[in-house]
Amino acid sequence: MFVANNDYVAPTLPVISTTNVSSIGTTTATSGGAISKDGGSYVISRGVVWSTSQSPTIALSTKTINSAGAGNFTSSITGLTQSTTYYIRAYATNSTGTSYGTQISFTTSEPIYTVTNYTTGKIWMDRNLGATRVPTSASDAQGYGDLYQWGREKDGHQLRTSSTTGNKATSDVAGNALFITNPSNTIYSDWRTPQNDNLWQGVNGINNPCPAGFRIPTKEEWEAEILTWSSRNATGAFASLLKLPPAGKRQYDGVLSTDNVSAYYWTSNISQTQVFSMNFTSSGAYTTNAYPRVNGYSCRCIKN
């Protein structure tokens, strides 16, 4: 005669968290996971999975397989593309199915190539942040690079195709990859509330988007470079040692504006609620104009 086992408990999905991403290089990174509960069924597979799209799953080939069982594990991620934002999740699979940890985004580093202006004595990166190469012409989009909101870290918002949100951040870390918009373009427009004047100040500045040893240049450093150009305009900017392209901008409402003539490059100098930029057009180049921090502008890093 069959007797039901009332003590039987059906297994559930494992409980897993994703380890923060570290050791981020141009094509590699390190993450992992922590399995706190196996769900009452042995974990037969675990690792991390990543993609350039959100919510990656184990159906993708871009994943690691880190043995089996519960507990903590570390994953070495390889085969990434430089200057690219990825989304990663830890996973754990038992007899019931697969569960995932919290999604984390990270952006791989850029290779560092420099040029030296022996007139000013300054060493610069040879391309804009996010550019895949030194521009071959003023209309070479591969040389334009990303557009950063002033003071934000490299979190994915700087991509020209990033989505938008009207929700302001309340801390130095926005916590998402969205370009934060303002309903109108005022001098107080910012992605963060309240504003923080300590962002991007020096090589160790909060949220410094530049590689180690580099920083956002000052207004005075930009002016010194302009004085070495053959002409003080877009033509002189591209003909200069830095080969600065007219990379356009992203406005307070998230709209991308690229006319192959004008450009805006952030400085680290604050002007009350705004920030000075170095901008140029076909008719001139200026370091005296201040703009709202919510705007998305180019960044060219200088060595400390």
C-alpha positions as CSV (number, residue, x, y, z in Angstrom):
1,M,0.0,0.0,0.0
2,F,1.4,3.4,-1.0
3,V,1.9,5.9,1.8
4,A,2.4,9.6,0.9
5,N,5.6,11.2,2.2
6,N,4.3,14.4,3.7
7,D,7.9,15.5,4.5
8,Y,8.7,15.9,0.8
9,V,9.5,19.5,-0.3
10,A,9.7,20.2,-4.0
11,P,13.0,21.9,-5.0
12,T,13.0,25.6,-6.0
13,L,15.3,27.7,-8.0
14,P,18.7,28.6,-6.5
15,V,19.3,32.0,-4.9
16,I,22.3,33.8,-6.5
17,S,23.8,37.3,-6.5
18,T,26.2,38.8,-9.0
19,T,29.7,39.9,-7.9
20,N,30.7,43.4,-8.8
21,V,32.8,43.6,-11.9
22,S,36.5,44.4,-11.4
23,S,39.9,44.3,-13.2
24,I,38.2,45.8,-16.3
25,G,40.6,46.0,-19.2
26,T,40.2,46.6,-22.9
27,T,39.0,43.0,-23.7
28,T,38.8,41.3,-20.2
29,A,37.1,41.7,-16.8
30,T,36.4,39.7,-13.7
31,S,33.1,39.0,-12.0
32,G,31.4,35.9,-10.5
33,G,28.6,35.1,-8.1
34,A,27.5,33.9,-4.7
35,I,25.0,31.1,-4.4
36,S,23.4,31.4,-0.9
37,K,20.7,28.7,-1.4
38,D,20.7,25.7,-3.8
39,G,16.9,25.5,-3.7
40,G,17.0,22.0,-2.3
41,S,18.6,20.6,-5.4
42,Y,22.3,20.3,-6.4
43,V,23.5,23.2,-8.6
44,I,24.7,21.4,-11.7
45,S,26.0,24.6,-13.5
46,R,27.0,28.1,-12.6
47,G,28.8,31.0,-14.0
48,V,28.2,34.5,-15.5
49,V,26.6,35.5,-18.8
50,W,27.1,38.8,-20.6
51,S,25.8,40.7,-23.6
52,T,25.7,44.2,-25.1
53,S,21.9,43.9,-24.6
54,Q,20.2,43.8,-21.3
55,S,19.0,40.7,-19.5
56,P,21.4,38.1,-21.0
57,T,20.5,34.5,-20.6
58,I,22.4,31.2,-20.7
59,A,21.1,30.6,-24.3
60,L,24.0,32.9,-25.3
61,S,27.5,31.6,-26.0
62,T,29.0,34.5,-24.1
63,K,29.1,32.9,-20.7
64,T,31.4,31.1,-18.3
65,I,30.9,27.7,-16.7
66,N,32.4,27.7,-13.2
67,S,32.0,24.1,-12.1
68,A,29.0,23.2,-9.9
69,G,27.7,23.4,-6.4
70,A,26.7,26.2,-4.0
71,G,29.0,28.9,-2.6
72,N,31.1,31.7,-4.1
73,F,32.9,31.6,-7.5
74,T,35.0,33.9,-9.6
75,S,34.7,34.2,-13.4
76,S,37.3,35.4,-15.8
77,I,35.6,37.2,-18.7
78,T,37.4,37.3,-22.0
79,G,36.8,38.1,-25.7
80,L,35.3,41.5,-25.0
81,T,35.4,44.5,-27.3
82,Q,37.2,47.7,-26.2
83,S,35.2,50.8,-25.3
84,T,31.9,48.8,-25.1
85,T,29.2,48.7,-22.5
86,Y,28.2,45.2,-21.4
87,Y,25.4,43.8,-19.2
88,I,26.3,40.8,-17.0
89,R,24.4,38.4,-14.7
90,A,25.5,35.5,-12.6
91,Y,23.5,32.3,-13.1
92,A,22.9,29.0,-11.3
93,T,21.1,25.9,-12.7
94,N,19.6,23.0,-10.7
95,S,16.9,20.4,-11.5
96,T,14.2,23.1,-11.4
97,G,15.8,25.5,-13.8
98,T,18.0,28.6,-13.9
99,S,18.0,31.7,-11.8
100,Y,20.0,34.9,-12.3
101,G,21.6,37.4,-10.1
102,T,21.1,41.2,-10.3
103,Q,22.3,42.7,-13.7
104,I,25.4,44.8,-13.6
105,S,26.7,47.0,-16.4
106,F,30.3,47.9,-17.1
107,T,32.3,49.4,-19.9
108,T,35.6,48.1,-21.2
109,S,38.6,50.3,-21.3
110,E,40.1,52.0,-24.3
111,P,43.7,51.5,-25.4
112,I,45.8,54.5,-24.5
113,Y,47.6,56.2,-27.3
114,T,49.1,59.6,-26.8
115,V,50.4,62.7,-28.6
116,T,52.6,65.3,-27.1
117,N,52.4,69.0,-27.9
118,Y,56.0,70.2,-27.3
119,T,54.9,73.8,-27.4
120,T,52.6,73.5,-24.4
121,G,54.5,70.5,-22.9
122,K,51.2,68.6,-22.5
123,I,50.5,64.9,-23.2
124,W,47.0,64.1,-24.5
125,M,45.1,61.0,-25.6
126,D,45.2,60.9,-29.4
127,R,41.4,60.5,-29.7
128,N,38.2,61.3,-27.9
129,L,36.9,59.1,-25.2
130,G,34.8,56.3,-26.9
131,A,36.4,56.9,-30.4
132,T,37.6,53.7,-32.1
133,R,40.3,55.5,-34.0
134,V,41.9,58.9,-34.7
135,P,39.5,60.5,-37.2
136,T,40.6,60.3,-40.8
137,S,38.5,63.3,-41.8
138,A,36.2,65.8,-40.1
139,S,33.2,63.6,-41.0
140,D,34.7,60.3,-39.8
141,A,32.1,59.2,-37.3
142,Q,34.4,56.5,-35.9
143,G,36.6,59.3,-34.6
144,Y,33.8,61.2,-32.9
145,G,33.6,59.2,-29.7
146,D,31.0,59.4,-26.8
147,L,29.1,62.3,-25.4
148,Y,29.2,62.6,-21.6
149,Q,27.0,64.5,-19.2
150,W,29.4,66.6,-17.1
151,G,30.5,64.8,-14.0
152,R,29.0,61.4,-14.8
153,E,31.1,58.2,-14.8
154,K,31.4,55.9,-17.7
155,D,28.2,54.0,-17.1
156,G,26.7,53.7,-20.6
157,H,24.8,57.0,-20.7
158,Q,27.6,58.4,-22.9
159,L,26.7,56.2,-25.8
160,R,25.1,58.2,-28.6
161,T,22.3,55.5,-28.8
162,S,21.6,55.3,-25.1
163,S,18.0,55.6,-24.0
164,T,16.7,58.5,-21.9
165,T,15.0,59.1,-18.6
166,G,13.6,62.2,-16.9
167,N,14.4,60.9,-13.5
168,K,17.4,62.8,-12.0
169,A,20.1,61.0,-10.0
170,T,20.4,61.8,-6.3
171,S,23.9,60.6,-5.8
172,D,27.2,60.7,-7.8
173,V,26.5,57.3,-9.2
174,A,23.4,57.4,-11.4
175,G,22.9,53.7,-11.2
176,N,21.8,53.2,-14.8
177,A,23.0,53.6,-18.4
178,L,20.3,56.2,-19.3
179,F,20.9,59.7,-20.6
180,I,19.1,61.9,-18.0
181,T,17.1,64.7,-19.6
182,N,15.7,68.0,-18.4
183,P,12.3,69.3,-19.5
184,S,13.9,72.7,-20.4
185,N,17.3,74.0,-21.0
186,T,18.1,76.3,-18.1
187,I,21.4,77.3,-16.5
188,Y,20.4,74.9,-13.6
189,S,19.9,71.9,-15.8
190,D,21.8,68.9,-14.4
191,W,21.6,65.1,-14.3
192,R,22.1,65.2,-10.6
193,T,20.2,66.8,-7.7
194,P,21.6,68.5,-5.8
195,Q,24.6,69.6,-7.9
196,N,28.1,68.5,-6.9
197,D,31.0,70.7,-7.8
198,N,33.6,68.1,-6.7
199,L,33.0,65.9,-9.7
200,W,35.8,65.5,-12.4
201,Q,38.3,67.5,-10.4
202,G,41.8,66.2,-11.2
203,V,43.1,62.7,-11.9
204,N,41.6,61.4,-8.7
205,G,38.3,63.3,-9.1
206,I,35.0,61.6,-8.4
207,N,33.7,59.8,-11.5
208,N,36.8,60.7,-13.6
209,P,36.0,59.0,-16.9
210,C,39.6,59.1,-18.2
211,P,42.0,56.2,-18.0
212,A,44.4,56.0,-15.0
213,G,46.8,58.9,-14.9
214,F,44.6,61.1,-17.2
215,R,41.9,63.6,-16.4
216,I,39.6,66.2,-18.0
217,P,41.6,69.3,-19.0
218,T,41.1,72.7,-17.5
219,K,39.8,75.8,-19.4
220,E,43.4,77.2,-19.4
221,E,44.9,74.0,-20.9
222,W,42.4,74.1,-23.7
223,E,43.2,77.8,-24.4
224,A,46.9,77.0,-24.6
225,E,46.2,74.3,-27.2
226,I,44.1,76.6,-29.3
227,L,46.9,79.1,-29.5
228,T,49.0,76.5,-31.3
229,W,46.4,75.9,-34.0
230,S,46.9,77.2,-37.5
231,S,43.5,78.9,-37.3
232,R,41.1,79.4,-34.4
233,N,38.1,77.5,-35.8
234,A,36.9,74.0,-36.8
235,T,39.5,73.8,-39.6
236,G,42.3,74.6,-37.2
237,A,41.0,72.1,-34.6
238,F,41.1,69.2,-37.0
239,A,44.5,70.3,-38.5
240,S,46.0,70.5,-35.0
241,L,48.1,67.9,-33.3
242,L,45.0,66.6,-31.5
243,K,43.0,66.2,-34.7
244,L,39.8,67.3,-33.0
245,P,36.7,66.4,-34.9
246,P,33.4,68.3,-35.0
247,A,31.7,65.6,-33.0
248,G,28.5,67.5,-32.3
249,K,26.6,67.3,-29.0
250,R,23.6,65.8,-27.2
251,Q,21.1,68.3,-25.9
252,Y,19.3,68.6,-22.6
253,D,16.3,66.7,-24.1
254,G,18.5,63.9,-25.3
255,V,18.4,64.9,-29.0
256,L,21.7,64.3,-30.8
257,S,23.0,67.1,-32.9
258,T,25.8,66.5,-35.4
259,D,26.5,69.0,-38.2
260,N,30.1,68.1,-39.1
261,V,31.1,71.7,-38.2
262,S,30.7,72.3,-34.5
263,A,31.9,70.5,-31.3
264,Y,31.8,70.9,-27.6
265,Y,34.5,69.6,-25.3
266,W,34.2,69.6,-21.5
267,T,36.6,71.3,-19.2
268,S,36.9,70.7,-15.4
269,N,36.2,74.4,-14.7
270,I,32.9,75.2,-13.0
271,S,31.0,78.5,-13.6
272,Q,28.4,78.7,-10.8
273,T,25.7,76.2,-11.8
274,Q,27.3,75.6,-15.2
275,V,30.6,74.4,-16.6
276,F,33.0,75.9,-19.1
277,S,33.6,74.0,-22.4
278,M,35.9,74.4,-25.3
279,N,33.7,74.7,-28.4
280,F,34.4,75.5,-32.0
281,T,32.5,76.2,-35.2
282,S,33.6,77.1,-38.7
283,S,33.9,80.7,-37.6
284,G,35.7,80.5,-34.2
285,A,36.9,78.5,-31.1
286,Y,36.1,79.6,-27.6
287,T,36.8,78.6,-24.0
288,T,34.7,81.4,-22.4
289,N,31.2,79.8,-22.8
290,A,29.6,77.9,-20.0
291,Y,26.8,75.4,-20.5
292,P,24.4,73.3,-18.4
293,R,25.8,70.1,-17.0
294,V,23.0,68.0,-18.4
295,N,24.3,68.4,-21.9
296,G,26.3,65.6,-23.6
297,Y,29.7,66.8,-24.8
298,S,32.9,65.2,-26.0
299,C,35.8,64.4,-23.7
300,R,39.5,64.5,-24.6
301,C,41.8,63.4,-21.7
302,I,45.1,65.0,-20.7
303,K,47.9,63.3,-18.7
304,N,48.3,64.6,-15.2
